[in-house]
Amino acid sequence: MDFLAAHGLPTRWQDQPSFTFLQCDFANGQEFLRTWQAWQADPKRSQRLHYLAFVSQTTLPTCPHPDLAELYAALVQSWPALCKGFQRLHFAAGDVILTLIWGDTLNQLRSVSATIDAFDLNAAISPAHYKALWRLSSANTQLIAYNNADAALQKSSGFAMAKHGNYYAGFCTRPPIDKSNKYPHQALIIGAGLAGTSIAERLAARGWLVDIIDAAAGVATQSSGNHAGLFHPSASRDDNYSARLSRIGCAETQQHLQRLKQAGLEVFFGNDGILQIAKDDAQAALMQEIALQYPAGLLKWISQNDAQKQLGARPSHGGWWFSQGGWANPASVCHANLARWSKQITMHFGHKVDRIHHAADGWQAITADGRVIACSPVLIIANATEALDLLPDLELPLSKTLRSTSLIADFEHPKYSLSGSGYLTAAFQGYRCIGAAEVKDNDLNAAAAHNLAELHALLPDLAAKTANSSRACYRPNSLDRLPLVGALHDPQNIPVALHQLHQIPRQIGLYGLLGLGSRGLSWAIIAAEVLACQLNGEPAPIEADLLQAIDPARFLLRKHRRNLNTLSATLPQTES
């Protein structure tokens, strides 16, 4: 059987904006590589190719065929340290997207948020799997199976199967109702920091026309204007939402920075590793225990002595070594984001948006004197806590703290970046950045002294340093320290019976990308990818529960549930 011919390819993907595969077993990757090869050779190929596949082994087998060697080498170079969940790899300048899915197949299948064009059932599945497959189907979804044992299940799931040689194929004849919003490919973004420029780049890469508004005179004037920042995964004993989002976010940031560099853009970053130093002996013991849960390629515990050998300087304790951790100059990332698709992005600097209004032709951004700056069917709020002024009725639990970073002259050891109670970046333009102390009573000198004290707490034997300069900016936070990404809710139409996020009505065309906190470089790109996929009807890069964990309406649902519990507690109890 010819794999591509069975799926009706290349015909089915031709002249389409995107095409999405889901394969039950990635195996040795041959089908993925063949699909990528055929897509790349087809002048009428879809704009983007998504390939979702379940993996059951951490290492990639040998090259399945000599004529796939070049693509196989690219796959090997990008192959990640696999952990439970989704891990997305980008190829062909970002137009071929491979999402590897590790974990229990049924649970992870239920975590997929996508509309699949082609299912390839090259592994045994259960009746429950078919229900999950049906949820991901449309009238254009074709299923390929290699035996007829599940014929009754396939029929009951809506697939009209027919035998074709040694395989069975059929389209979904009664797909679920498509409730997704379809928008013209045009968006208006308020905010030109990491959040705003990242979603602008991700949408423009998909052919969207984008307008960006910022009250400042240029890009990255707030927290995105710091000299340097760090990005690395995090870990926890229970592998919580923050750890999982940071893990996939760090990987997405690494790939994004490489794409910008390969496009010839000026972006300053390094992927030379980060040591996260334990604060005390108790935390050191806990970090050693947690490190056993993760692959060494992601993080590994190194002792104080081993850390000294690697760094050339002795830290206060051992810590987690993130070999793929990195640093970047955030402003250069913002500028490169906009330069990548400059013909599709229009910038409006020096314009403060006083209010927004949904008119017949879309969302309007309006100044205090009533002038409309720009209008679009889709509006994305990405201006940190200033969003509270534009969205007062939404009760978004955003807050901000004034933080200061300080610059110190470069020194030889350690050459790597450090994090812990404070942080130290690698050198950029002759300076290293430390931080980020809270600024109290507008005293930058006290904040700089605190930053230096934190540095010496990380490296007790370090010779005394002085701060050359300091910069204060507000750090935006959310109540649960996770970002707010997705469609914004409609507070005027909240139903009385409310139990799940999907029951909360949303304002058509209004989205948020907010609350990145101290993890802007770790979260901005993955958050932008999540939102771009939602708007463009593409598979989500993260699991369904993670999507819910960053949904802007989650706080409204929690408030509603608390009110119900309070009401229930005050009602008189009847005897049975």
C-alpha positions as CSV (number, residue, x, y, z in Angstrom):
1,M,0.0,0.0,0.0
2,D,1.2,3.5,-0.8
3,F,0.8,5.5,2.3
4,L,0.2,8.9,0.6
5,A,-2.1,7.5,-2.1
6,A,-4.3,5.8,0.6
7,H,-4.8,9.3,2.2
8,G,-5.6,10.9,-1.2
9,L,-2.4,12.9,-1.3
10,P,-1.2,15.1,-2.6
11,T,-4.6,16.1,-4.0
12,R,-6.3,16.6,-0.7
13,W,-3.9,19.2,0.6
14,Q,-3.5,21.2,-2.6
15,D,-4.4,24.9,-2.4
16,Q,-5.5,24.5,1.2
17,P,-4.4,26.9,4.0
18,S,-3.4,23.9,6.1
19,F,-3.7,20.1,6.3
20,T,-3.6,18.1,9.5
21,F,-2.6,14.4,10.0
22,L,-3.0,12.4,13.2
23,Q,-1.1,9.1,13.3
24,C,-1.5,6.6,16.2
25,D,2.1,5.4,16.2
26,F,5.0,7.5,15.0
27,A,7.1,4.3,14.9
28,N,10.4,5.0,13.0
29,G,9.0,8.3,11.5
30,Q,9.0,7.0,7.9
31,E,5.4,8.0,7.1
32,F,6.0,11.5,8.5
33,L,9.2,11.9,6.5
34,R,7.5,10.6,3.3
35,T,4.7,13.1,3.9
36,W,7.0,16.0,4.5
37,Q,9.0,15.0,1.4
38,A,5.9,14.9,-0.8
39,W,4.5,18.1,0.6
40,Q,7.8,19.9,0.0
41,A,7.9,18.7,-3.6
42,D,4.4,19.7,-4.4
43,P,4.1,23.3,-5.9
44,K,0.4,23.3,-5.0
45,R,0.9,22.2,-1.4
46,S,-1.0,23.6,1.5
47,Q,0.5,26.6,3.2
48,R,1.1,24.6,6.4
49,L,1.3,20.9,7.2
50,H,0.5,19.7,10.7
51,Y,1.4,16.2,11.7
52,L,0.4,14.9,15.1
53,A,1.8,11.5,16.2
54,F,1.9,9.4,19.3
55,V,5.4,8.3,20.4
56,S,6.3,5.4,22.6
57,Q,10.1,5.6,22.7
58,T,12.4,8.4,23.7
59,T,15.0,7.8,21.0
60,L,14.6,8.0,17.2
61,P,15.4,4.8,15.3
62,T,17.8,4.8,12.4
63,C,17.0,6.4,9.1
64,P,14.2,4.4,7.5
65,H,15.4,4.9,3.9
66,P,18.5,6.5,2.2
67,D,16.4,8.9,0.2
68,L,15.0,10.4,3.4
69,A,18.5,11.1,4.9
70,E,18.4,14.9,4.6
71,L,15.0,15.2,6.3
72,Y,15.9,12.6,8.8
73,A,19.0,14.6,9.8
74,A,16.8,17.6,10.4
75,L,14.5,15.5,12.5
76,V,17.4,14.1,14.6
77,Q,18.8,17.6,15.1
78,S,15.5,18.8,16.5
79,W,14.5,15.6,18.4
80,P,13.6,16.6,22.0
81,A,14.1,15.1,25.4
82,L,10.7,13.6,25.6
83,C,8.4,14.2,28.5
84,K,4.7,13.4,29.0
85,G,2.5,15.7,27.0
86,F,2.9,17.6,23.7
87,Q,6.2,18.7,22.1
88,R,6.0,20.7,18.9
89,L,8.8,20.8,16.3
90,H,8.9,23.3,13.4
91,F,10.5,22.6,10.1
92,A,10.6,24.2,6.6
93,A,10.8,27.7,8.1
94,G,7.9,26.9,10.3
95,D,5.5,25.6,7.7
96,V,5.8,21.9,8.6
97,I,4.8,21.3,12.2
98,L,5.3,18.0,13.9
99,T,3.5,17.6,17.3
100,L,4.9,14.6,19.2
101,I,2.5,13.2,21.9
102,W,3.9,11.2,24.7
103,G,1.7,9.4,27.3
104,D,-1.4,7.3,27.6
105,T,-2.9,7.3,24.1
106,L,-6.6,7.7,25.1
107,N,-6.0,10.4,27.7
108,Q,-3.7,12.3,25.3
109,L,-6.1,11.9,22.4
110,R,-8.8,13.5,24.6
111,S,-6.3,16.4,25.1
112,V,-6.0,17.2,21.4
113,S,-7.8,20.4,20.3
114,A,-7.9,20.2,16.5
115,T,-9.9,19.3,13.4
116,I,-8.1,16.4,11.7
117,D,-8.1,15.9,8.0
118,A,-6.5,12.4,8.0
119,F,-6.4,9.7,10.7
120,D,-4.0,6.9,10.2
121,L,-4.8,4.0,12.6
122,N,-1.6,2.1,12.4
123,A,-2.0,0.8,15.9
124,A,-4.8,-1.0,17.9
125,I,-7.3,1.3,19.6
126,S,-10.4,0.8,21.8
127,P,-14.0,1.8,21.4
128,A,-13.4,4.9,23.5
129,H,-10.7,6.0,21.0
130,Y,-13.3,6.2,18.3
131,K,-15.4,8.6,20.3
132,A,-12.4,10.8,20.8
133,L,-11.6,10.5,17.0
134,W,-15.1,11.5,16.1
135,R,-14.8,14.7,18.3
136,L,-11.8,15.8,16.1
137,S,-13.6,15.1,12.8
138,S,-15.3,17.2,10.1
139,A,-17.0,16.2,6.8
140,N,-13.6,16.3,5.2
141,T,-12.0,13.9,7.6
142,Q,-10.8,10.5,6.2
143,L,-9.9,7.5,8.4
144,I,-7.5,4.8,7.2
145,A,-7.5,1.5,9.0
146,Y,-5.5,-1.7,8.2
147,N,-8.0,-4.4,9.4
148,N,-11.7,-4.8,9.6
149,A,-12.0,-5.8,13.2
150,D,-13.5,-2.4,14.2
151,A,-16.0,-2.1,11.4
152,A,-19.0,-1.8,13.7
153,L,-17.2,0.8,15.8
154,Q,-16.2,2.8,12.8
155,K,-19.7,2.8,11.5
156,S,-21.2,3.8,14.8
157,S,-18.7,6.6,15.0
158,G,-19.9,8.0,11.7
159,F,-17.2,6.7,9.3
160,A,-18.4,5.0,6.1
161,M,-15.6,2.6,5.5
162,A,-14.8,0.7,2.3
163,K,-12.1,-1.9,1.4
164,H,-9.3,-0.7,-0.8
165,G,-6.9,-3.6,-1.4
166,N,-5.2,-4.3,2.0
167,Y,-6.6,-1.3,3.9
168,Y,-10.0,0.4,4.7
169,A,-10.8,4.0,4.1
170,G,-13.8,6.2,4.8
171,F,-14.9,9.8,5.4
172,C,-16.9,11.0,8.4
173,T,-20.5,11.2,7.4
174,R,-22.0,12.8,10.5
175,P,-19.3,15.0,12.0
176,P,-19.8,17.2,15.2
177,I,-21.2,20.7,14.7
178,D,-18.4,23.2,14.0
179,K,-18.8,26.0,16.6
180,S,-15.5,27.7,15.8
181,N,-15.4,31.3,14.7
182,K,-14.2,32.1,11.2
183,Y,-12.6,35.5,10.8
184,P,-11.1,37.5,7.9
185,H,-7.3,37.3,8.3
186,Q,-7.0,40.8,9.8
187,A,-6.1,41.7,13.4
188,L,-5.6,44.7,15.5
189,I,-3.2,44.4,18.5
190,I,-2.8,46.8,21.4
191,G,0.7,46.6,22.9
192,A,4.1,46.4,21.2
193,G,6.1,44.4,23.8
194,L,7.0,40.7,23.7
195,A,3.4,39.7,23.9
196,G,2.1,42.0,21.1
197,T,4.9,41.5,18.7
198,S,5.0,37.8,19.1
199,I,1.3,37.3,18.3
200,A,1.7,39.8,15.4
201,E,4.6,37.6,14.0
202,R,2.7,34.3,14.4
203,L,-0.4,35.7,12.7
204,A,1.6,37.4,9.9
205,A,3.4,34.1,9.3
206,R,-0.1,32.7,8.5
207,G,-0.8,35.4,6.0
208,W,-2.8,37.8,8.3
209,L,-2.6,41.6,8.0
210,V,-1.9,43.1,11.4
211,D,-2.0,46.6,12.9
212,I,-0.2,47.2,16.2
213,I,-0.9,50.2,18.4
214,D,1.3,51.4,21.3
215,A,1.2,54.6,23.3
216,A,5.0,54.8,23.4
217,A,7.2,56.1,20.6
218,G,8.5,52.7,19.7
219,V,8.8,48.9,20.4
220,A,9.6,47.3,23.8
221,T,9.6,50.4,26.1
222,Q,8.3,48.6,29.2
223,S,9.5,45.2,30.7
224,S,10.4,44.0,27.2
225,G,13.0,46.8,27.2
226,N,15.3,45.2,29.7
227,H,18.9,44.6,28.7
228,A,18.6,40.8,28.9
229,G,16.4,38.1,30.3
230,L,16.4,34.3,30.8
231,F,14.3,31.5,29.5
232,H,14.4,27.9,30.7
233,P,12.0,25.1,31.7
234,S,10.9,24.6,35.2
235,A,10.0,21.5,37.2
236,S,7.8,20.5,40.1
237,R,7.1,17.3,42.0
238,D,3.6,17.1,40.5
239,D,4.6,18.5,37.1
240,N,2.1,21.3,37.5
241,Y,0.7,23.7,34.9
242,S,3.5,26.2,35.3
243,A,6.2,23.5,34.8
244,R,4.5,22.0,31.8
245,L,3.9,25.4,30.1
246,S,7.4,26.5,30.8
247,R,8.8,23.3,29.3
248,I,7.0,23.6,26.0
249,G,7.3,27.4,26.1
250,C,11.1,27.2,26.4
251,A,11.3,24.8,23.5
252,E,9.0,27.0,21.4
253,T,11.2,30.1,22.2
254,Q,14.4,28.3,21.2
255,Q,12.9,27.4,17.8
256,H,11.5,30.8,17.2
257,L,14.8,32.6,17.9
258,Q,16.5,30.2,15.5
259,R,13.9,30.9,12.8
260,L,14.4,34.7,13.2
261,K,18.2,34.2,13.0
262,Q,17.9,32.0,9.9
263,A,15.8,34.6,8.3
264,G,18.8,37.0,8.5
265,L,17.3,39.2,11.2
266,E,19.3,40.8,14.0
267,V,18.3,39.1,17.2
268,F,20.6,38.7,20.2
269,F,20.4,35.5,22.2
270,G,22.3,32.4,23.4
271,N,21.4,28.8,24.2
272,D,24.4,28.0,26.3
273,G,22.7,26.7,29.4
274,I,21.5,27.9,32.8
275,L,22.1,26.7,36.3
276,Q,19.2,27.2,38.8
277,I,20.9,27.2,42.2
278,A,19.1,25.9,45.3
279,K,18.3,28.5,47.9
280,D,19.2,26.2,50.9
281,D,19.9,22.6,51.9
282,A,16.2,21.7,52.1
283,Q,15.5,23.0,48.6
284,A,18.6,21.2,47.3
285,A,17.3,17.9,48.6
286,L,13.9,18.5,47.0
287,M,15.5,19.5,43.7
288,Q,17.6,16.3,43.6
289,E,14.4,14.2,44.2
290,I,12.4,16.1,41.5
291,A,15.3,15.8,38.9
292,L,14.9,12.0,38.9
293,Q,11.4,12.5,37.3
294,Y,12.8,14.2,34.2
295,P,15.2,13.2,31.4
296,A,18.7,14.5,31.8
297,G,18.4,16.2,28.4
298,L,15.9,18.5,29.9
299,L,17.4,19.1,33.3
300,K,19.8,17.3,35.7
301,W,20.9,17.9,39.2
302,I,24.6,18.8,39.6
303,S,26.3,19.1,43.0
304,Q,28.1,22.1,44.3
305,N,31.5,20.7,43.4
306,D,30.4,19.7,39.9
307,A,28.8,23.1,39.4
308,Q,32.1,24.7,40.4
309,K,33.9,22.7,37.8
310,Q,31.4,23.6,35.1
311,L,31.0,27.2,36.0
312,G,34.6,28.1,37.0
313,A,33.0,29.7,40.2
314,R,31.6,28.0,43.3
315,P,27.8,28.5,43.8
316,S,26.2,28.5,47.2
317,H,24.6,25.2,46.6
318,G,24.1,22.7,43.8
319,G,21.2,23.0,41.4
320,W,19.4,22.1,38.2
321,W,21.4,22.4,35.0
322,F,19.3,23.3,32.0
323,S,21.4,22.5,29.0
324,Q,18.9,24.2,26.6
325,G,18.3,27.2,28.8
326,G,19.1,30.5,27.3
327,W,19.1,34.3,27.4
328,A,18.0,37.0,25.0
329,N,17.8,40.7,24.5
330,P,13.9,41.1,24.5
331,A,13.9,44.3,22.5
332,S,15.8,42.6,19.6
333,V,13.3,39.8,19.6
334,C,10.4,42.4,19.4
335,H,12.1,44.2,16.5
336,A,12.8,41.0,14.7
337,N,9.2,39.8,15.2
338,L,8.0,42.9,13.3
339,A,10.7,42.9,10.7
340,R,10.1,39.3,9.7
341,W,6.8,40.2,8.0
342,S,7.1,43.9,7.7
343,K,4.9,44.2,4.6
344,Q,2.0,42.7,6.6
345,I,2.4,44.6,9.8
346,T,1.4,48.3,10.2
347,M,2.6,50.1,13.3
348,H,0.9,53.0,15.1
349,F,3.2,54.4,17.7
350,G,2.5,57.3,20.0
351,H,-1.2,56.6,20.1
352,K,-2.8,55.9,23.4
353,V,-6.0,53.9,23.2
354,D,-8.6,55.4,25.6
355,R,-11.4,52.9,24.9
356,I,-12.4,50.2,22.5
357,H,-15.8,49.8,20.8
358,H,-17.3,47.0,18.8
359,A,-18.9,48.5,15.6
360,A,-20.4,47.0,12.5
361,D,-17.1,46.9,10.8
362,G,-15.2,45.4,13.7
363,W,-13.3,46.5,16.8
364,Q,-12.3,50.1,17.0
365,A,-9.4,51.5,19.0
366,I,-10.4,55.1,20.0
367,T,-8.3,58.0,21.4
368,A,-9.5,60.3,24.2
369,D,-10.6,62.9,21.7
370,G,-12.8,60.3,19.8
371,R,-10.5,59.5,16.9
372,V,-10.4,56.0,15.6
373,I,-6.8,54.8,15.3
374,A,-7.6,51.5,13.6
375,C,-10.4,49.0,13.2
376,S,-10.4,45.2,12.7
377,P,-12.7,42.2,13.0
378,V,-10.2,40.8,15.6
379,L,-8.8,42.7,18.5
380,I,-6.0,41.3,20.7
381,I,-5.3,43.1,24.0
382,A,-1.6,42.6,24.8
383,N,-0.7,45.7,26.8
384,A,-0.2,44.1,30.3
385,T,-2.0,45.7,33.2
386,E,-3.2,48.6,31.0
387,A,-5.8,46.2,29.8
388,L,-7.7,46.8,33.0
389,D,-8.5,50.4,31.8
390,L,-9.8,49.1,28.5
391,L,-11.7,46.1,30.0
392,P,-13.1,47.3,33.4
393,D,-16.2,45.0,33.3
394,L,-14.2,41.8,32.9
395,E,-12.6,41.9,36.4
396,L,-9.4,40.5,35.1
397,P,-7.2,39.6,38.2
398,L,-4.1,41.4,36.9
399,S,-1.6,43.2,39.1
400,K,1.8,44.8,38.7
401,T,4.9,45.3,40.8
402,L,7.7,47.7,40.1
403,R,10.9,45.8,39.6
404,S,14.5,46.8,38.9
405,T,17.3,45.2,36.9
406,S,20.9,46.3,37.2
407,L,23.8,46.1,34.8
408,I,27.3,45.1,35.9
409,A,30.4,44.9,33.8
410,D,31.2,41.5,32.3
411,F,33.5,39.2,34.2
412,E,35.1,35.9,33.3
413,H,33.4,33.3,35.6
414,P,30.8,32.0,35.5
415,K,30.3,32.4,31.8
416,Y,26.9,30.8,32.1
417,S,23.6,32.3,33.2
418,L,22.4,31.7,36.8
419,S,19.0,31.8,38.4
420,G,17.7,31.2,41.9
421,S,16.7,33.8,44.5
422,G,18.1,36.3,42.0
423,Y,19.5,35.9,38.5
424,L,22.6,36.6,36.4
425,T,22.5,36.7,32.6
426,A,25.3,35.9,30.2
427,A,27.2,38.9,28.8
428,F,25.6,41.1,26.2
429,Q,27.3,44.2,24.8
430,G,29.8,44.1,27.6
431,Y,27.3,43.9,30.5
432,R,25.5,41.3,32.5
433,C,22.1,41.8,33.9
434,I,21.1,41.0,37.5
435,G,17.7,41.3,39.2
436,A,15.0,41.7,39.7
437,A,14.4,43.4,43.1
438,E,11.2,45.1,43.9
439,V,11.5,48.9,44.0
440,K,10.2,50.5,47.2
441,D,9.7,54.2,47.7
442,N,11.2,54.7,44.2
443,D,14.6,54.0,45.6
444,L,16.6,52.5,42.7
445,N,19.8,52.5,44.7
446,A,18.3,50.3,47.3
447,A,17.0,48.0,44.6
448,A,20.4,47.8,43.0
449,A,22.0,47.0,46.4
450,H,19.5,44.2,46.8
451,N,20.3,42.8,43.3
452,L,24.0,42.7,44.2
453,A,23.3,41.0,47.5
454,E,21.3,38.3,45.7
455,L,24.2,37.8,43.2
456,H,26.6,37.3,46.1
457,A,24.1,34.9,47.7
458,L,24.3,32.8,44.5
459,L,28.1,33.1,44.3
460,P,29.5,33.7,47.8
461,D,33.1,33.8,46.7
462,L,32.6,36.4,44.0
463,A,34.6,39.5,44.2
464,A,32.6,42.6,45.1
465,K,30.8,44.1,42.1
466,T,29.1,47.5,41.5
467,A,26.1,48.3,39.5
468,N,26.7,50.5,36.5
469,S,23.0,51.4,36.0
470,S,19.6,50.2,36.9
471,R,16.2,50.2,35.1
472,A,12.8,50.0,36.7
473,C,9.7,48.7,35.0
474,Y,6.4,47.2,36.0
475,R,6.1,43.4,35.9
476,P,2.5,42.2,35.1
477,N,1.2,39.3,37.1
478,S,-2.0,37.3,37.2
479,L,-3.6,36.0,40.4
480,D,-2.4,32.4,39.8
481,R,0.9,33.3,38.1
482,L,-0.2,31.9,34.8
483,P,-0.8,33.9,31.6
484,L,-4.3,34.8,30.2
485,V,-4.5,33.6,26.6
486,G,-7.6,33.3,24.5
487,A,-11.1,34.6,23.8
488,L,-12.3,37.2,26.4
489,H,-15.6,36.6,28.1
490,D,-18.8,38.6,27.8
491,P,-19.7,39.7,31.3
492,Q,-23.2,40.9,30.2
493,N,-24.4,37.5,29.2
494,I,-23.2,35.0,31.8
495,P,-25.7,32.2,32.2
496,V,-27.1,31.2,35.7
497,A,-26.3,27.5,35.1
498,L,-22.5,27.6,34.7
499,H,-20.3,24.6,35.3
500,Q,-17.6,24.5,32.6
501,L,-15.4,27.0,30.7
502,H,-17.1,26.2,27.3
503,Q,-20.4,27.5,28.7
504,I,-19.1,31.0,29.2
505,P,-20.1,33.3,26.4
506,R,-17.2,35.2,24.7
507,Q,-17.1,38.5,23.0
508,I,-16.8,37.9,19.2
509,G,-13.4,38.8,17.9
510,L,-12.0,40.0,21.3
511,Y,-8.9,38.2,22.6
512,G,-6.2,38.6,25.3
513,L,-2.5,37.8,25.7
514,L,-1.7,39.0,29.1
515,G,-0.1,38.2,32.5
516,L,3.3,36.9,31.4
517,G,4.9,38.0,34.7
518,S,8.6,37.2,35.0
519,R,8.4,34.5,32.2
520,G,8.0,36.7,29.2
521,L,10.7,35.0,27.2
522,S,9.5,31.5,28.2
523,W,5.8,32.1,27.6
524,A,5.3,34.8,25.0
525,I,6.0,32.7,22.0
526,I,4.0,29.6,23.0
527,A,1.1,31.9,24.1
528,A,1.2,33.6,20.7
529,E,1.3,30.2,19.0
530,V,-1.7,29.0,21.0
531,L,-3.7,32.1,20.1
532,A,-2.7,32.1,16.4
533,C,-3.8,28.5,16.1
534,Q,-7.1,29.3,17.8
535,L,-7.7,32.2,15.4
536,N,-6.5,30.3,12.3
537,G,-8.3,27.0,13.0
538,E,-5.1,25.0,13.5
539,P,-4.3,22.3,16.1
540,A,-3.4,23.7,19.5
541,P,0.2,23.2,20.5
542,I,-0.6,22.3,24.1
543,E,-3.0,19.9,25.9
544,A,-6.7,20.7,26.5
545,D,-6.2,21.1,30.3
546,L,-3.3,23.5,29.7
547,L,-5.6,25.5,27.4
548,Q,-8.1,25.7,30.2
549,A,-5.4,26.6,32.7
550,I,-4.5,29.8,30.7
551,D,-8.1,30.6,29.6
552,P,-8.9,34.3,30.6
553,A,-12.3,33.2,31.8
554,R,-11.1,30.8,34.3
555,F,-11.3,33.3,37.2
556,L,-14.9,34.0,36.3
557,L,-15.7,30.3,36.5
558,R,-13.9,30.0,39.9
559,K,-15.9,33.0,41.2
560,H,-19.1,31.5,40.1
561,R,-18.3,28.2,41.7
562,R,-17.4,29.9,45.0
563,N,-20.7,31.8,44.9
564,L,-22.6,28.6,44.4
565,N,-20.8,26.9,47.3
566,T,-21.5,29.9,49.5
567,L,-25.2,29.8,48.5
568,S,-25.4,26.1,49.1
569,A,-23.9,26.5,52.6
570,T,-26.5,29.1,53.6
571,L,-29.5,27.1,52.4
572,P,-31.4,25.2,55.1
573,Q,-30.7,21.5,55.2
574,T,-33.8,19.2,55.0
575,E,-34.0,15.9,56.8
576,S,-34.2,12.8,54.6
